[in-house]
């Protein structure tokens, strides 16, 4: 059996294959339940279709927990129940920023992740590869998102990036060549 990683972060651009990669990595999480922690809210038909496609791809072996804002609470409550897959941090951050400053929640998430016993795989977008956005709100979101990704990557045991459907390992765990 593959080594069980406690915290795994998967990043990539839109339609890069990051969710499928994360699902495969979550499969190495050992025995127990498979818990999908969803941060998206189906606020329109297009988003509802995206959510349905993800749910269909995962299949019936996954239990879904909706956590569009209280991600740290969902992780704390589900620790010890099996591997958790969080998809995605980008939507979670967007939900938080719609209500104000996300910094306290990001710090809380990092604290909760540091205390987890069961594996967690987190999906996030990589936004910093494009041009500088022209409006202040978009620049603020890009900056907050980059800082969040850096904070979580720093505490993650394993970090991957999906590029054109291909996995690229960015951070192996200690002791791995």
N, C-alpha and C positions, 0 to 999 in steps of 0.2 A: 504494500500500500504506500502511496505517496505520503510524504511528510505533511502533517497537519499544520497549517499556518494560522495563527490567531487573527491577525488583521491583514487583509489584502486589499489594495486599492487598484482599480482598473480605470484608466483614463483613455481618452481618444476623442476624435472629432465626431460630428454628426454622421450617422450611418457608417461608422468605422468598423463595427463588429464588436464593440466593447461589451454590450449586454450579453451576447452569446458567449464571449470569452469568459465573462464573469460567471455565467451559469455553469460553464465547464469547470472553472476553478472551484466553484462552490461544491461541485460533485466530489472533490477530493477531501471534503470536510469531515469525513469519517461517518460513523453510524449516527442515527438519530434523525429527527425531523428536518425537513427543508422548509425554511421560513423566508418568504419574500416580503420585504418591507418596502411598500410602495409609497413614493412621495408625490406622485402625480395625481392631479384631480381632473376628472373628465368634465371640464368646463365647456367643451364644444364637441361636435360630432367627430371631428378629425382626431382629437385627443382620445376620445372614447374608442375609436378604431385602433389607435396605436396601443392602448392599454390591452384591448382584446387580443391583438396579435402577440404581444408579449405573454399574456396569460396562456394562450393556446400553445405557444412554443414551449413553455415550461411544462405543461401537462398537469395531470391531477396529483402528482406527488408533492406539490408545493402547497403550503398553507400561506395565504396572503394576509398581511397586517397593513392597514392603511395608516400612514404616519406623515401627512403632508407638512406638519410643523413640529410635533414633539418626537423627533427622531431619537434623541437621547433616551427619552422615557420608554419608547418601544424597544430599544436595544437592551436597556436595563431590565425590563419586564420579561424579555424572551431569553436572557442569558441562561445557559444550562439546558435549553430545550432542543438544541441542534444548531446546525449551520444557518446563519442569516445572510441574506443577500439584499443589500440596500440599493435600490435603483430609483432615482438617482440623486446625488448630492446637488447637482446643478438646479434641478427643479425645487428641491428643498430650500436652497439658498434664495431662490427667486420668491418662494412663498414667504420666507422670513422678511426679505427686504420690502415686500409690499406692506408690511406692518411696522417697519422701523429698522433700527440698527440690528444686524444679525450677529454682531461680535459676541455677545454673551452666550448665545445658543451654540455658536461654533466652538467656543471655549468649553462649554458644558459637554458637547459631543466628544471632544478630544479627551476630556476627563473620563467619560463613560467608556470610550473605546479602550483607554488604558487599563480599565478594570475588568474587561471582559474575559471570561473563561472559555466560552464557546467561540468557534470561528465566525468571523464577520468578513464578508466580501462587499466592498463599496464601489459603486460605479459613479464616475464623474466625467464631465466633458473637459476637454483641453481647449480653453478659449484664447490663450495668449499667443497663438501663432498667426493671427490675422492682423489687419491694420488697426490703428488706434481709432476707436469709435468717435464720431463727431459730436455726440451730445454727452453732457455731464453724467446723466443717469446711467447710460450704457458704459461709460468709463468707470464709474463707481462700481457697477456690477462686475465688470471684468476684473477690476482690482481686488474686490472682496473675494471673488471666486478664486483668483490666483493665490491669495493669502490662505484661504481655506484649504485648497489643494496642497499647498506646501506644508501646512500644519499637520494634515492627515498623513501625507506621504512620510513625514519625519517620524511618526509613531508607527507606521505600518511595517510589518515584517517583510512584506512582499509587494512590489509595485509593478504593474504591467501597463503597456500602452497598446491599443489596437490601431493598426494603420492598414487601411485597405483590406480589412478582414484578416490581417496577419498579426499574431501576437509578438510583441517585443518586450522582453523583460528588462525593466529599468533598475530594480532593486532586489537582489537576492537576499535571503536571510543570512544572518551571521553564520560563518562556517561553510557557506556554499561558494564554490569557486566562481 
